[in-house]
Amino acid sequence: MRVADLLATLAGRGVLPEVAERDRPLERCLTARARIRGRIGERQLRLLSEDHWYDSREIWRLAECAPGLGPLAGPADAAHWCRSLLVGIGRSGSASARATSKSLHNERSVCNLPRDQWRPVRLMDCSRQSRARRGMRQVRSRHATSCRMDQEIGPPTDQPGAPFGLDSVYAAAQRSRDDASPVKPCFLPAYRRLIESLAEEADLTPTGVAVTRSRLVFSLVNQLKVRELVESSCIDPELWGDDAVFVLGLPGTGLHRLQRLLNEHSALNIPTLWEILSPTSEWRPRRHQALSDDPFEHALWAHLGQHDSFRAPDLGAPYGDHLLLTYAFHTPSASLEYRIPTYADWLQAQDASEAYRFHRYALAAILDRVRGGTPLLVNEFHSLKLPALLSAYPHARVIRVHRDPLVSLSNVASISTLRRQAWSHRVDPREVTAEWARRLTAVLNEPGGYSEALPGHEVLDVTYPEVVETPLLTVRRICDFLRIPLPTGIERRVLEQCDQFPCEPGAVDTYFCLDEEALPESFREQRAMYCQRWGLPGS
């Protein structure tokens, strides 16, 4: 079937307007597309204009129904419905449009409209369509390419009155989604482990309980929104993130400096705080807009703002992507703010491949609306689950930043202590230090882990002293590694950015003064070998 024949059939039924020129050269269409804003890119236009052949016999066989007369026969029965739908879109927010959207929420198609105006297009009988979808899921599962995450869905059973119980949190999440279709939550084993640790070990203050519950609702809302987009085929995660670059370090390495330097390059796309907080939102804040009253960051930075060494980031500033894993309840960064050792130990022993597959879904939702440049994600906690990261991003390029583990431990222990004080009745700095020393030792000692070679992946190793002492040379090395040019204007902006480092978000100048002899012997041994291998001070 030719796209032109489908458009002509729809125009003949009064669904679309008549087109004066039937045929145009592809290059002319590409030039015209570049002059207007919209969700259709060059790749999508080429998919419509160039011949593609697909064998769908297996789909119809599994669906147990005949193909029928074809797509061109569908508009004859659906023309009236399509015309009324287009009228409903014109009346944005009208009752008729909302009623149509609510009754057919599972039958969405991607079109050149803002996401909040997507409406269903139904060209086949519902029963046949549902059977075809079941057939598609069977084919996808056979090839291990399914976008669904049903294997971790369980019954939402809670204890009555539990503040973090799944029943109440899921109900609050559904209310926040504005008449959206019900989607079952995933990653329930991780959720249950997390709330058990929060209830039994975190010793939360009343404010901590309220903020934590809001965060759980917020995480579940984002999880459901992202999965709904992907599972309804509105976004294909295979099209996004394949060229992603990850900047890693041990927890406490301090990657904000390098992140801000690389953010000056227009060929790199680093997600901002708002994009991480709302991966499915169309709204974009101004570059220097202050934090809104969101449950994740506003309350935390209000507490940290009492300390001179902390300054809250802007919503439009580059930010770490650890929150994308938080929406799947699989993030080690939760231990920064909560005393939850049982959950953290359980999480360290789990295979995080499914959580990172969701991470790719959320990144695809961001990149689908914020396009341009190579995706660059900066996060210290990916080093704790590097094999799972590379399983979800098999073609990822990795930049590892190496720093003395003793300094990293001092940094992460001090930051964790300050953050836990925001929500907990009691915080013991010695206990925090011992906990993070144990985790860093496990990372350094893991076979095939962070400090080992990564066969099949492009890896660039830099040291933190290089980032501080020769920032421009370090940026040049990274650009050569990524095979992107470094114009003179960007070099000048990089040097200007270096003057602002004392005020970087989250920077801490006064760390714990750790007694190295009091640290576990296993940590000291791993630290000595690590520093010697990478030529770091302290070897």
LOTOR-929413 format. One record per residue (C-alpha): residue in one letter; x, y, z. Coordinates in steps of 0.001 Angstrom, whole numbers, plus 500000, padded with zeros to 6 digits. Layout:
  aa      xx      yy      zz
   A       X       Y       Z
...
This chain:
  aa      xx      yy      zz
   M  500000  500000  500000
   R  501309  503458  499072
   V  500980  506279  501599
   A  499716  508509  498794
   D  496839  506074  498157
   L  495887  506114  501838
   L  495941  509930  501972
   A  493893  510144  498782
   T  491335  507687  500213
   L  491049  509721  503432
   A  490692  512919  501418
   G  487980  511314  499299
   R  486051  510467  502476
   G  486318  514044  503738
   V  488679  513160  506572
   L  491677  515084  505193
   P  491756  518119  502882
   E  492494  517676  499198
   V  496141  518174  498151
   A  496743  520180  494980
   E  500155  518682  494203
   R  500073  514906  494375
   D  503794  514202  493992
   R  506813  516135  495213
   P  510525  515276  495128
   L  511812  513875  498399
   E  514494  516562  498742
   R  511856  519278  498453
   C  509833  517628  501206
   L  512895  517378  503456
   T  513658  521057  502898
   A  510073  522013  503722
   R  510096  519828  506850
   A  513235  521582  508154
   R  511443  524949  508057
   I  508613  523951  510392
   R  508406  522649  513942
   G  506908  519257  514609
   R  507494  515743  515883
   I  508173  514238  512447
   G  511910  514087  511738
   E  513822  513215  508610
   R  513911  509514  509484
   Q  510145  509318  509932
   L  509603  511174  506654
   R  511871  508758  504823
   L  509958  505830  506325
   L  506811  507260  504729
   S  508334  508184  501376
   E  510672  505265  500634
   D  509590  501698  499904
   H  509612  499244  502817
   W  508438  495655  502612
   Y  507238  493611  505599
   D  506033  490031  505862
   S  503059  490041  508268
   R  501849  486495  507714
   E  503203  485290  511081
   I  501369  488083  512937
   W  498015  487188  511372
   R  498575  483472  512009
   L  499218  484056  515718
   A  496276  486462  515888
   E  494046  483705  514462
   C  492234  485981  512032
   A  492347  486815  508320
   P  494079  490011  507129
   G  490820  491314  505643
   L  490473  493748  502782
   G  493420  495934  503780
   P  493900  499435  505207
   L  492249  501207  502276
   A  488929  499557  503069
   G  488921  500707  506706
   P  488180  504445  506181
   A  484826  503621  504569
   D  483397  502558  507951
   A  485496  504851  510135
   A  485274  508110  508134
   H  482483  509643  510217
   W  484236  508783  513465
   C  487576  510208  512207
   R  485929  513456  511122
   S  484270  513901  514515
   L  487598  513151  516181
   L  489410  515872  514227
   V  486718  518314  515258
   G  487269  517251  518873
   I  490984  517944  518559
   G  490195  521428  517300
   R  488193  522009  520486
   S  491157  521344  522769
   G  489970  520366  526217
   S  486305  519976  525201
   A  484092  517412  526910
   S  483548  515449  523695
   A  487260  515153  523017
   R  487955  514020  526562
   A  485151  511469  526421
   T  486496  510047  523151
   S  490006  509871  524581
   K  488821  508165  527773
   S  486757  505520  525999
   L  489519  504565  523584
   H  492639  505219  525636
   N  494379  502004  524558
   E  494219  502719  520831
   R  496776  505478  520336
   S  498877  506288  517323
   V  501830  508611  516886
   C  501038  511761  514906
   N  502502  515187  514371
   L  500745  516708  517403
   P  501726  517575  520967
   R  501475  514526  523197
   D  498571  515945  525211
   Q  496519  516059  521965
   W  497142  512480  520866
   R  493858  510803  519986
   P  493004  507240  518938
   V  492686  506167  515315
   R  490738  502923  514937
   L  490654  501363  511466
   M  489797  497770  512335
   D  487323  495912  514490
   C  488226  495962  518201
   S  488193  492188  518619
   R  490470  491707  515619
   Q  492721  494478  516869
   S  493087  492933  520316
   R  493899  489537  518799
   A  496472  491165  516543
   R  498062  492806  519582
   R  498239  489470  521372
   G  499911  488014  518298
   M  502408  490857  518223
   R  503283  490282  521880
   Q  503909  486593  521209
   V  506262  487393  518339
   R  508107  489974  520436
   S  508500  487619  523380
   R  509980  484954  521105
   H  512646  487387  519997
   A  513166  488886  523494
   T  512226  492359  522306
   S  509040  492893  524265
   C  508563  496335  525787
   R  506378  494994  528591
   M  507557  494258  532114
   D  504926  491803  533321
   Q  507338  489433  535049
   E  507560  491595  538177
   I  503896  492508  538505
   G  502254  491175  541643
   P  499048  491687  543604
   P  498977  495041  545455
   T  498479  493683  548953
   D  499289  495985  551872
   Q  499029  496125  555596
   P  496141  498396  556654
   G  497291  501934  557420
   A  500834  501463  556160
   P  502089  504967  555166
   F  503959  503635  552123
   G  501546  500808  551241
   L  501197  500067  547559
   D  497389  500300  547590
   S  497326  503905  548773
   V  500387  504968  546772
   Y  499009  503393  543583
   A  495618  505038  544131
   A  497287  508433  544589
   A  499363  507852  541461
   Q  496269  507020  539421
   R  494541  510195  540632
   S  497551  512214  539476
   R  497375  510877  535922
   D  494241  512765  534822
   D  491814  510065  533674
   A  494580  507947  532168
   S  494097  504261  531541
   P  494985  501964  534470
   V  498464  500465  534150
   K  499717  497877  536615
   P  502882  498871  538507
   C  506113  496941  537999
   F  509196  496239  540131
   L  507048  495327  543123
   P  509673  493142  544865
   A  512025  496135  544949
   Y  509197  498397  546111
   R  508285  496066  548979
   R  511921  495756  550082
   L  512282  499525  549976
   I  509206  500323  552064
   E  510090  497620  554594
   S  513514  499197  555111
   L  512010  502673  555275
   A  509514  501569  557931
   E  511924  499499  560035
   E  515346  501125  559659
   A  515133  504730  558409
   D  513683  506227  561660
   L  511955  508967  559681
   T  510648  512212  561099
   P  507017  513203  560346
   T  508346  515469  557604
   G  510455  512602  556295
   V  507413  510317  556156
   A  505349  512891  554238
   V  508119  513751  551768
   T  509024  510094  551225
   R  505429  509133  550502
   S  505160  511994  547997
   R  508347  510746  546349
   L  506979  507211  546060
   V  503797  508516  544423
   F  505841  510731  542115
   S  508085  507797  541138
   L  505130  505536  540401
   V  503418  508228  538307
   N  506519  508625  536154
   Q  506920  504857  535855
   L  503342  504418  534649
   K  503558  507339  532214
   V  506794  506116  530654
   R  505609  502534  530325
   E  502297  503634  528850
   L  504094  505531  526082
   V  506420  502640  525273
   E  503964  499765  525609
   S  501407  501542  523418
   S  504142  501903  520733
   C  504048  505700  520921
   I  507818  505593  521472
   D  510272  502932  520335
   P  513187  502782  522822
   E  515308  500975  520234
   L  515463  504214  518236
   W  516876  506255  521120
   G  519938  505941  523312
   D  521916  503565  521140
   D  524693  506167  520855
   A  524555  507182  524539
   V  527742  508118  526379
   F  528018  507463  530122
   V  530395  509330  532428
   L  531014  507186  535498
   G  532926  507348  538735
   L  532864  505856  542193
   P  530198  507368  544475
   G  531741  510552  545833
   T  534060  511124  542875
   G  532410  514475  542108
   L  531452  514547  538436
   H  529592  517896  538477
   R  532728  519729  537353
   L  533199  517620  534228
   Q  529445  517606  533573
   R  529319  521396  533469
   L  532340  521590  531208
   L  530858  519153  528691
   N  527476  520873  528857
   E  529036  523836  527029
   H  529356  521699  523872
   S  526359  522003  521570
   A  526940  518532  520088
   L  526240  516875  523457
   N  522764  516446  524906
   I  522845  516263  528717
   P  519375  515902  530293
   T  518365  518749  532584
   L  516867  518449  536043
   W  513360  519107  534769
   E  513660  516514  531988
   I  514772  513937  534560
   L  511961  514900  536948
   S  509298  514747  534206
   P  510494  512511  531357
   T  507099  512629  529604
   S  506302  516328  529998
   E  506173  518699  527023
   W  506789  521795  529146
   R  510375  523098  529317
   P  511489  525612  531957
   R  513712  528576  531400
   R  517397  527800  531717
   H  517774  529560  535069
   Q  514340  528878  536539
   A  514432  527958  540228
   L  513175  524658  541622
   S  509433  524269  541829
   D  507706  522580  544736
   D  508406  519082  543494
   P  508610  516203  545995
   F  512039  515017  544929
   E  514390  517964  545013
   H  512712  521045  546474
   A  512469  519879  550089
   L  515942  518321  549966
   W  517692  521417  548661
   A  515749  523612  551081
   H  517411  521615  553867
   L  520847  521571  552242
   G  520621  525310  551559
   Q  521305  525906  555241
   H  524910  524902  554542
   D  527140  527385  552743
   S  528696  524711  550522
   F  525392  523733  548867
   R  523406  525637  546253
   A  520258  524310  544622
   P  520523  523716  540855
   D  518244  525370  538318
   L  515541  523309  536637
   G  517263  523949  533315
   A  520701  522878  534576
   P  522265  519512  533630
   Y  521576  516816  536179
   G  522375  513192  536944
   D  520047  510501  535631
   H  519879  508411  538838
   L  516224  509426  539308
   L  515272  507422  536204
   L  516205  504294  538160
   T  514363  505635  541197
   Y  511141  505411  539196
   A  511816  501659  538993
   F  512696  501523  542733
   H  516144  500150  541852
   T  518506  503005  542697
   P  521513  502735  545032
   S  521392  506532  545415
   A  518473  506107  547845
   S  521072  505154  550473
   L  522420  508696  550294
   E  519309  510067  551974
   Y  517938  507130  553978
   R  519329  504593  556379
   I  518111  501477  554552
   P  520989  498948  554720
   T  518751  495889  554243
   Y  517318  497274  551017
   A  520759  498421  549803
   D  522325  495000  550455
   W  519419  493253  548732
   L  519640  495605  545767
   Q  523379  495065  545363
   A  522779  491322  544997
   Q  520014  491703  542384
   D  520248  491633  538613
   A  519330  495181  537570
   S  518922  494430  533852
   E  515152  495058  533897
   A  515588  498302  535822
   Y  518077  499537  533247
   R  515722  498506  530473
   F  513204  500861  532071
   H  515981  503458  532307
   R  516279  503236  528540
   Y  512499  503633  528172
   A  512594  506835  530234
   L  515600  508157  528329
   A  513783  507459  525052
   A  510810  509505  526306
   I  513157  512414  527017
   L  515089  512208  523754
   D  511890  511834  521732
   R  510894  515388  522624
   V  514317  516963  523348
   R  516351  516063  520304
   G  519763  517045  519073
   G  523278  515951  519967
   T  524783  512811  521439
   P  523103  511785  524720
   L  525569  512210  527584
   L  524596  510885  531016
   V  526672  511616  534096
   N  526087  509497  537192
   E  528395  508095  539844
   F  526013  505299  540856
   H  526096  503484  537507
   S  529470  502103  538604
   L  527629  499915  541141
   K  525654  498164  538381
   L  527871  498479  535326
   P  527096  495032  533782
   A  523351  495763  533906
   L  523915  499186  532344
   L  525863  497710  529437
   S  523232  495015  528890
   A  520595  497703  528299
   Y  522974  499887  526261
   P  525136  497378  524358
   H  526689  500066  522132
   A  527298  502636  524867
   R  530588  504473  525120
   V  531985  504868  528636
   I  534118  507613  530193
   R  535493  506607  533586
   V  536777  509243  536005
   H  539212  507881  538588
   R  539835  509486  541977
   D  541428  508346  545219
   P  538767  506096  546846
   L  539605  507583  550251
   V  538590  511043  549014
   S  535480  509567  547354
   L  534552  507864  550621
   S  535026  511100  552537
   N  532811  512958  550063
   V  529983  510437  549890
   A  529947  509903  553674
   S  529706  513634  554390
   I  527018  514241  551754
   S  525047  511195  552921
   T  525185  512377  556524
   L  523855  515827  555621
   R  521083  514415  553462
   R  519944  511852  556010
   Q  519674  514567  558629
   A  516863  516095  556546
   W  514508  513147  557159
   S  515803  511056  560058
   H  515722  511444  563840
   R  519250  510124  564259
   V  522290  509917  562001
   D  525620  508404  563071
   P  528508  509610  560848
   R  530635  506609  561812
   E  527903  504209  560764
   V  527452  506087  557462
   T  531206  505937  556775
   A  531383  502205  557499
   E  528379  501538  555261
   W  529819  503368  552261
   A  533299  501918  552837
   R  531756  498472  552522
   R  529960  499423  549282
   L  533028  500983  547661
   T  535078  497915  548578
   A  532501  495677  546902
   V  532637  497791  543716
   L  536431  497760  543547
   N  536595  494032  544289
   E  533876  492929  541830
   P  535225  490799  538940
   G  534496  492483  535631
   G  533257  495538  537483
   Y  533973  499246  537375
   S  537773  499225  537364
   E  538165  496269  534985
   A  538429  496211  531196
   L  535144  496306  529268
   P  535546  494109  526172
   G  533450  495205  523213
   H  532978  498767  524483
   E  534817  501993  523779
   V  536240  503236  527080
   L  538154  506401  527953
   D  539849  506622  531356
   V  540675  510013  532873
   T  541747  510964  536372
   Y  540123  513589  538544
   P  543401  515547  538924
   E  543434  515893  535120
   V  539894  517320  535153
   V  540905  519900  537789
   E  544388  520821  536613
   T  544003  520648  532817
   P  540260  520971  532127
   L  540573  522118  528503
   L  542954  519301  527586
   T  540592  516826  529239
   V  537649  518155  527217
   R  539754  517880  524046
   R  540557  514248  524856
   I  536892  513495  525383
   C  535879  515200  522123
   D  538529  513193  520251
   F  537210  510040  521906
   L  533638  510887  520874
   R  534805  511981  517396
   I  533204  515413  517617
   P  534943  518739  516852
   L  535798  521320  519510
   P  535391  524827  518032
   T  537282  527776  519459
   G  534106  529366  520791
   I  533302  526302  522872
   E  536872  526207  524208
   R  536406  529785  525392
   R  533138  528899  527147
   V  534811  525928  528831
   L  537510  528198  530248
   E  534887  530704  531417
   Q  533003  527906  533144
   C  536088  526972  535150
   D  535879  530279  537038
   Q  532476  529314  538467
   F  533404  525963  539982
   P  533502  527066  543646
   C  529698  527616  543415
   E  528830  524399  541627
   P  525638  522623  542872
   G  526333  520040  545528
   A  529985  520992  545932
   V  531342  520385  549409
   D  534635  521880  550555
   T  534685  520536  554116
   Y  534712  516746  554166
   F  534978  514264  556968
   C  538500  513881  558230
   L  538713  510106  558054
   D  541168  508039  560046
   E  542481  505674  557418
   E  543736  503204  560031
   A  540194  502860  561408
   L  538804  501844  558018
   P  538397  498170  557102
   E  541589  496503  555916
   S  539840  495282  552759
   F  539061  498886  551793
   R  542654  499972  552359
   E  543991  497120  550243
   Q  541602  497814  547386
   R  542348  501522  547592
   A  546123  500955  547339
   M  545759  498711  544268
   Y  543305  501103  542618
   C  545511  504172  543121
   Q  548579  502319  541885
   R  546802  501128  538761
   W  545595  504591  537737
   G  548548  506618  539026
   L  546562  508479  541645
   P  547951  510259  544727
   G  547841  507979  547732
   S  549267  504918  545962
